[in-house]
Amino acid sequence: MPESAQPRLSHYDEAGQAGMVDVSGKQPTRRTATASAFVELSAAVIAALPENPKGNPLEVARFAGIQAAKRTADLIPMCHPLPLTHVDVQAAFEADGVRITATVSTVGVTGVEMEALTAASVAALTVYDMTKALDKAIVIRNVQLERKTGGKSGDYSREGGMV
């Protein structure tokens, strides 16, 4: 592939300096993103969760994920602060842990992938925080973008790639 046809990282200028991308010339569109994470828990931790003295870890994780999505630009230096129109974080038990799914929406000039990934990550970290007294071997894995819609680059689905 010729060098000029290779994709370029948008957060770097020609001199290699990092900077915030100028999105002022872009038209607002509806954009969504869904990300997920998995918190691997032992059977003993899962069995003990109904009696957790800190409260329901899945509900606390949901709230933490929603709050994190709204604060993404405060955490990730080159992210634009976005007016989010909706954040939904779900946490569900599976046989060997907790599956976190975060969906974020906006009508804007840049996507919400980072907000969805941040929400899933912080929700997973919250499950860890709420259960660490029972087991220090908890593993957070597979923090990943599942799908996104809108924007110049088009739609994406982990199952089918770019749509």
C-alpha positions in Angstrom: 0.0 0.0 0.0 1.5 3.4 -0.9 2.4 5.5 2.1 -0.1 8.2 1.3 -3.0 5.6 1.2 -2.2 4.3 4.7 -4.5 5.3 7.5 -3.1 8.0 9.7 -3.6 8.4 13.4 -5.8 11.5 13.6 -4.5 12.7 17.0 -1.0 13.5 15.6 0.1 16.3 13.3 2.7 16.0 10.6 5.5 16.7 13.1 4.3 13.9 15.4 2.8 16.2 18.0 -0.3 14.9 19.8 -3.3 17.2 19.7 -7.1 17.3 19.9 -8.7 16.7 16.5 -10.6 19.7 15.1 -14.1 18.6 14.5 -15.6 22.0 14.0 -16.2 21.5 10.3 -18.2 18.2 10.7 -21.9 17.9 10.6 -23.7 16.5 13.6 -25.2 13.1 13.2 -26.7 10.5 15.6 -24.0 8.3 16.9 -24.1 5.3 19.2 -21.5 2.9 20.5 -21.7 -0.3 22.6 -18.8 -1.7 24.5 -18.5 -4.6 26.9 -16.2 -6.0 29.6 -16.2 -9.2 31.6 -15.3 -9.6 35.3 -14.2 -13.1 36.0 -15.3 -14.2 39.5 -14.9 -17.4 41.4 -18.0 -19.4 42.2 -17.5 -18.5 45.9 -17.6 -14.8 45.1 -20.8 -15.2 43.0 -22.4 -17.2 45.8 -21.6 -14.6 48.4 -22.9 -11.6 46.4 -26.4 -11.6 47.7 -25.0 -10.8 51.2 -22.5 -8.2 50.1 -22.4 -5.6 53.0 -21.5 -2.8 50.5 -24.8 -3.3 48.7 -25.6 -4.7 45.3 -22.4 -4.6 43.3 -24.1 -4.8 39.9 -26.4 -1.8 40.6 -23.5 0.2 42.0 -21.5 -0.7 38.9 -24.3 0.4 36.6 -24.3 3.8 38.3 -20.5 4.1 38.1 -20.5 3.3 34.4 -23.1 5.9 33.7 -21.2 8.5 35.6 -17.9 7.5 33.9 -19.4 7.9 30.4 -20.3 11.5 31.3 -16.7 12.2 32.6 -14.7 10.6 29.8 -13.3 13.8 28.5 -11.9 14.5 32.0 -10.0 11.2 31.9 -8.9 10.8 28.3 -6.8 13.8 27.3 -7.8 14.1 23.6 -11.5 13.2 24.0 -14.0 16.0 23.2 -16.6 16.7 25.9 -19.8 15.5 24.4 -23.5 16.2 25.2 -24.6 12.6 25.7 -28.3 11.9 25.0 -28.4 8.5 26.6 -26.2 6.1 28.6 -27.3 2.6 29.4 -25.1 0.2 31.4 -26.2 -3.3 32.1 -24.5 -5.8 34.4 -25.5 -9.5 34.4 -24.3 -12.6 36.0 -23.0 -15.4 33.9 -21.6 -18.7 35.0 -18.1 -17.5 35.7 -18.6 -13.8 36.3 -20.3 -10.6 35.4 -20.8 -9.3 31.8 -20.9 -5.5 31.5 -22.5 -3.9 28.5 -22.5 -0.1 28.0 -24.4 1.7 25.2 -23.9 5.5 24.7 -25.7 7.9 22.3 -25.3 11.4 21.2 -26.2 13.7 18.3 -22.8 15.3 17.6 -19.8 15.7 15.4 -17.7 12.9 16.9 -18.3 9.4 18.1 -19.0 8.0 21.5 -16.8 4.9 21.4 -14.5 6.2 24.2 -17.5 7.0 26.4 -18.9 3.4 25.9 -15.5 1.9 26.6 -14.9 4.1 29.7 -18.4 3.2 31.0 -17.7 -0.6 30.6 -14.3 -0.3 32.1 -15.3 1.7 35.2 -18.4 -0.5 35.8 -16.0 -3.6 35.7 -13.6 -1.9 38.1 -16.6 -1.1 40.4 -17.5 -4.8 40.5 -13.9 -5.5 41.4 -14.0 -2.9 44.2 -17.3 -4.2 45.6 -16.0 -7.8 45.7 -12.2 -7.6 46.3 -12.6 -8.3 50.0 -13.7 -11.9 49.0 -11.0 -12.6 46.4 -8.0 -10.7 45.1 -7.7 -13.0 42.0 -10.6 -11.3 40.2 -9.8 -10.7 36.5 -11.2 -8.0 34.2 -10.9 -9.0 30.6 -12.2 -8.4 27.1 -12.9 -4.6 27.3 -13.9 -4.1 23.7 -16.0 -2.1 21.3 -19.0 -4.3 20.2 -20.5 -1.9 17.6 -20.8 1.7 16.6 -23.1 3.7 14.3 -22.9 7.1 12.6 -20.1 9.3 11.5 -17.8 9.4 8.5 -16.3 6.0 9.0 -19.7 4.3 9.0 -21.1 1.6 11.1 -19.1 -1.2 12.7 -20.0 -4.5 14.4 -17.4 -6.7 16.1 -19.2 -9.7 14.4 -19.2 -8.3 10.9 -16.5 -5.5 10.8 -17.2 -2.3 9.0 -20.8 -2.3 7.6 
